[in-house]
Amino acid sequence: MRICPNCGEENSERARFCQACASPLPDTTTPPGETRKTVTVVFADVTGSTSLGERLDPESLRHVMERYFDAMKTVIERHGGSVEKFIGDAVMAVFGIPRLHEDDALRAVRAADDMRSALDALNQEFQAERGVTIAIRTGVNTGEVV
């Protein structure tokens, strides 16, 4: 798989030009050089997860966190981002890698807003099923990466 350095489109190994933007693809016989890209990162952290762990049994906590992670991943992917990793009770997502969009920063902000809306719906379920709710802190930042 060859990734276009201009637009981030995935192309076949045999392609010499990007299927999406027609830019020449780099020669894969030499190692790729360092390339700067502008990306936007969304970070969402569950607040008070330690006390949540004290109130719920391990199985219930796992269920709550799995539902939370699944819902956040769905929102992020719907806006064109990808989950980079889950760190404890946090979600770290990127917009602009591997596929670049002109409006990645806007997509990330909209995703962060929709994550809060999705959490509101989840909290209604959590309250009814387990008597708990969760809250998140969300950060969004755009910058260059290598």
Secondary structure, 3 states (H helix, E strand, C coil): CEECCCCCCEECCCCCECCCCCCECCCCCCCCCCCCEEEEEEEEEEECHHHHHHHCCHHHHHHHHHHHHHHHHHHHHHCCCEEEEEECCEEEEEECCCCCCCCHHHHHHHHHHHHHHHHHHHHHHHHHHHCCCCEEEEEEEEEEEC
